[in-house]
Structures are given as structure tokens and as C-alpha cells.
Amino acid sequence: MEYIGATGAPVTFDSVPIEKGINFHFILGFAIDADPSGNAQNDKFSPFWAETLTPNSVAAIKARHSNVKVLASLSGWSVNNKVIRWYDPIDHKLWISNAFSSFKSLAITYHLDGIDIDYENFPRHGDANNSSNFAHCIGELITLLKNQSVISLVTIAPFHLTVKPYMELFDRYGEVIDYVNHQFYTDKVLTPQSYLEDFKLRASQFDKNKLLPSYEVNGRGIQDVFFETLRLLEKNGFGINGIMIFSADAAPSNNYYYERKSQDFLNNSISI
């Protein structure tokens, strides 16, 4: 899985190397329930990913590669330097209904296969320790989207500061969540052994079979020893069922080294 389009760079699907035999999921970042100033738009999501990632380009990459699926991620950190926060809707049913209609329209327009949940900021008054509205509203939304066959894939993207609301979401709606794209690169793990210990913790909080190790291109956390880390995870009984990368926007700087090596690893992994 790889995020794409979140930085505003004129990125395209075409340059990303895609190997046969690997399920390659692009995650468009981001669909945001806010206007360009960061003001909430009453549960109506609009695309804020790179303008180069058009509906036609989504259709084209899926037509060329039968192993490609495309998801849209909700929220992210900010829009135009305005922090995006989860807000507790007064009318839960109305929020779910509006969000469903809004995302269904996006899914039809952009030929989407799934949704990724990446809310990263929660209201101070309800913060990460009291987020039942988040779990209920998002859980009912993703359940409805799947039950109505709008999408077939659901992923979530917690990190260390948002684990609690996502644990509640997963505990209540885990049956409709396919993958957990935990942002390990934010957890300040700098060695394979510390990554392993963190992975064990997140596996106990979610589901080890749905949890994907992650990597940030030119970013934080594990860098040169990422693949040594993956081998260590395997040696400790964790099947590597996929890899999440953030993001394709930065990948041209190293000629998509991590995309190529990740797919090679998965093709040759003892767990596949």
C-alpha cells in the first residue's frame, strides 16, 4: 500500500513500478470534510489530493494493471496548514448519512475500491481518551459502505498518539476493517529490535494478521535497516502480509527504491 498525492506535488501513477503478482493499493491523500480554510463542511468530503490524480488516471492505471486498487484516505493532518480535527457531530445519523452519500459520490467519480481512515487530531474536550463518537460514526460509515457494495476494502491508519480511538473503532468494527496501516515511523523506533517490540505491542492492540509494517520515504524512523527489520519480524513469527509506504510523492528522489525492494521482498517472503 502506498499513499500518493498528499503533498501537492504533481505526482502521477505512471512512474510507480508495479510488479505482477503483488496486490498494489494506492491510497489517495486526502478526502477532507473541510473547506480550504479548514472549516468543517457538514460531513461532505472533497478531494484535496494532487490535481494530476484525475478520475481518468485512476481508471487508466487500473485498466493497465489488474492487481491495482485505489482507495481514498479521510482527513490526514491538515489542509493549507490548517489542522483538521475530528469533531463530534450533534446528529450521528445525519453525519453517517451525509458522509455515506459524499463518499459514494467520490467512489463513483474516482473509481475507488476502498477507504482509509486517517483522522489524526481529536478535540481537546473529548481527546483520544473519550472518542466513542468517532468509533460509532466511522464504524457505521465503513459498515454501510461495505454492505452497500460501494467499496470492498477498509484500512485504518493510527499512530502512537491516536491508538486509543482506533483501538475502540477496531474492537467494535474490526470485522469490516481489512488492514491496519499503523504509522510506525512516528513511533520513534530507530533499530530493528525496537521496531519488533513496537510491532508486538500494536499486534496485541489490533490484529497481527491485519497489521502492516510501514516505512516513510526520506522521513522518520527506520530507514536503511527497514528490510533487516522485516526479516526480524518474520523470524519472530509475524507473517508479512503487506507493506505500507508513505509516500509516492517523495519516491522519485531515489528512483522508487523502496517500492521496488518492497515488492521483491513480498514476492520472495516466506510468509506469502
C-alpha positions in Angstrom: 0.0 0.0 0.0 1.3 3.4 -0.8 -0.1 6.9 -0.1 0.0 9.3 -3.1 -0.9 12.9 -3.8 -0.8 14.3 -0.2 1.9 16.9 -0.7 0.6 18.8 -3.7 3.5 17.7 -5.9 2.4 16.9 -9.5 2.8 13.1 -8.9 1.3 10.5 -11.2 0.6 6.8 -11.1 2.6 6.1 -14.3 6.1 6.2 -12.8 5.4 4.0 -9.9 6.8 0.4 -10.6 4.1 -2.2 -10.2 5.0 -5.9 -10.3 2.7 -8.7 -11.3 1.6 -11.0 -8.5 1.5 -8.2 -5.9 -1.7 -6.5 -4.8 -0.8 -2.8 -5.2 -3.1 -0.4 -3.3 -2.7 3.3 -4.0 -4.2 5.5 -1.2 -5.2 9.0 -2.4 -4.5 11.6 0.3 -6.8 13.1 1.2 -10.5 13.5 1.1 -11.4 16.2 3.7 -14.6 17.2 5.4 -13.5 20.9 5.3 -13.0 23.9 3.1 -9.6 25.2 2.1 -9.6 27.2 5.3 -10.1 24.1 7.5 -13.7 24.8 8.3 -15.9 21.7 8.7 -18.3 21.2 5.8 -21.1 19.1 7.5 -19.8 15.7 6.6 -19.2 16.4 2.9 -15.8 15.2 1.7 -13.9 16.8 -1.1 -10.7 15.7 -2.8 -7.6 17.5 -1.8 -5.0 15.2 -3.4 -2.8 16.3 -6.3 -4.8 17.5 -9.3 -2.7 15.2 -11.5 -4.5 12.3 -10.0 -7.7 12.5 -12.0 -10.6 10.1 -12.4 -9.3 9.2 -15.8 -5.8 8.5 -14.5 -7.3 6.2 -11.8 -9.3 4.3 -14.4 -6.2 4.1 -16.7 -3.8 2.6 -14.1 -6.4 0.1 -13.0 -7.0 -0.9 -16.7 -3.3 -1.4 -17.2 -2.7 -3.4 -14.0 -5.4 -5.8 -12.8 -3.6 -6.0 -9.5 -4.1 -2.3 -8.7 -6.8 -1.0 -6.4 -7.3 2.6 -5.4 -8.6 3.9 -2.0 -9.2 7.4 -0.7 -8.0 8.4 2.7 -10.1 10.5 5.0 -8.7 13.6 6.7 -5.0 13.5 7.2 -3.2 16.1 9.4 -4.1 19.4 7.8 -5.2 21.4 4.7 -3.4 24.5 3.7 -1.6 24.4 7.1 -4.9 24.3 8.9 -5.1 21.4 11.3 -8.0 19.1 10.6 -9.8 17.7 13.7 -12.4 15.1 14.3 -15.4 16.9 15.6 -18.3 15.2 17.5 -21.4 15.6 15.3 -24.6 16.5 17.2 -26.7 14.3 15.0 -24.9 11.0 14.4 -27.4 9.6 12.0 -27.2 12.7 9.8 -23.4 12.6 9.8 -23.3 9.0 8.8 -25.9 9.6 6.0 -24.2 12.7 4.6 -20.7 11.1 4.8 -22.0 8.0 3.1 -23.6 10.0 0.2 -20.5 12.2 -0.1 -18.0 9.3 -0.2 -20.2 7.2 -2.5 -20.1 10.1 -5.0 -16.3 10.3 -4.7 -16.1 6.5 -5.1 -18.1 6.6 -8.3 -16.2 9.6 -9.8 -12.7 8.3 -9.0 -13.4 4.6 -9.5 -12.4 3.8 -5.9 -12.2 0.3 -4.3 -11.9 1.4 -0.7 -11.5 3.8 2.1 -8.7 4.6 4.5 -9.4 6.3 7.8 -6.6 8.7 8.9 -8.1 11.2 11.3 -5.0 12.4 13.3 -6.4 15.1 15.6 -9.2 14.8 18.1 -11.0 17.6 20.1 -9.3 18.6 23.3 -12.5 18.3 25.2 -13.1 14.7 24.0 -9.5 13.8 23.1 -8.1 10.4 22.4 -9.4 9.0 25.7 -13.0 9.7 25.0 -13.8 9.2 21.4 -16.9 7.0 21.3 -18.5 9.3 18.7 -15.6 8.7 16.4 -15.8 4.9 16.7 -19.5 4.9 16.2 -19.7 7.3 13.3 -16.8 5.9 11.4 -17.7 2.3 12.2 -21.2 2.8 10.9 -20.0 4.6 7.8 -17.5 1.9 6.8 -20.0 -0.8 7.5 -22.6 0.9 5.4 -20.2 1.5 2.5 -19.2 -2.2 2.5 -22.8 -3.5 3.0 -24.0 -1.4 0.1 -21.0 -2.6 -2.1 -19.7 0.9 -2.6 -16.3 -0.3 -1.6 -14.6 -3.7 -0.9 -11.6 -2.5 1.2 -11.2 -0.7 4.5 -8.0 0.4 6.1 -7.2 2.5 9.2 -4.0 4.5 9.9 -3.4 5.0 13.6 -0.2 6.3 15.2 1.1 6.4 18.8 -1.0 9.5 19.8 -4.2 8.1 18.3 -4.1 4.5 19.3 -7.0 4.7 21.8 -9.7 5.9 19.4 -8.6 3.5 16.7 -8.5 0.6 19.2 -12.1 1.4 20.1 -13.0 1.5 16.4 -11.2 -1.8 15.7 -12.7 -3.5 18.8 -16.2 -2.6 17.7 -15.9 -2.8 13.9 -12.8 -5.0 13.3 -14.8 -7.4 11.1 -15.1 -4.8 8.3 -11.5 -3.5 8.6 -9.1 -5.3 6.3 -5.8 -3.7 7.2 -4.2 -1.6 9.9 -1.6 0.8 8.4 0.0 1.8 11.7 2.4 4.7 11.2 5.4 3.0 12.8 7.7 5.8 11.5 6.1 8.2 14.1 6.8 5.9 17.0 10.5 6.8 17.3 11.7 3.3 16.6 15.2 3.5 15.2 16.5 -0.1 15.4 15.1 -3.4 14.2 14.8 -4.6 17.8 12.8 -1.6 18.9 10.6 -1.9 15.8 10.0 -5.5 16.8 8.9 -4.6 20.3 6.6 -1.8 19.0 5.2 -4.2 16.4 4.4 -6.7 19.2 2.6 -4.0 21.1 0.5 -2.9 18.1 -0.2 -6.5 17.2 -1.7 -7.0 20.7 -3.8 -3.9 20.3 -5.2 -4.7 16.9 -4.8 -7.9 14.9 -1.3 -9.2 13.9 -2.8 -10.7 10.7 -4.1 -7.3 9.6 -1.2 -5.2 10.8 1.2 -3.9 8.2 4.8 -2.7 8.8 5.3 0.8 7.4 8.0 3.0 6.1 8.4 6.7 5.4 10.4 7.7 2.3 13.1 10.2 3.3 11.4 10.5 6.7 11.3 9.4 10.3 12.0 6.1 12.0 13.6 3.1 10.4 15.5 3.9 7.2 18.4 1.8 5.9 17.6 -1.2 8.0 13.9 -1.5 7.2 14.3 -4.8 5.3 16.5 -6.2 8.0 13.6 -5.3 10.3 11.1 -7.2 8.2 13.3 -10.3 8.3 13.5 -10.0 12.1 9.7 -9.7 12.3 9.4 -12.9 10.3 11.9 -14.7 12.5 9.7 -13.8 15.5 6.6 -15.4 13.9 5.0 -12.4 12.3 3.8 -13.1 8.7 4.5 -10.0 6.5 1.1 -9.7 4.7 2.0 -6.4 3.1 3.9 -3.2 3.5 2.7 0.4 3.8 4.8 3.2 2.4 4.4 7.0 2.8 4.6 8.2 0.1 4.9 8.0 -3.6 5.3 11.8 -3.7 8.9 11.5 -2.3 9.8 8.3 -4.1 11.2 9.7 -7.4 14.1 11.1 -5.4 15.5 7.6 -5.0 14.0 6.1 -8.2 11.3 4.2 -6.2 13.9 2.1 -4.4 11.6 1.1 -1.6 8.7 0.4 -3.9 10.9 -2.0 -5.9 12.6 -3.6 -2.9 9.3 -4.0 -1.0 7.6 -5.8 -3.9 10.7 -8.0 -4.3 10.6 -8.8 -0.6 6.9 -9.7 -0.7 7.4 -11.9 -3.8 10.2 -13.8 -2.0 8.9 -13.7 1.5 8.5 -17.0 3.4 5.1 -15.8 4.7 3.5 -15.3 1.2 
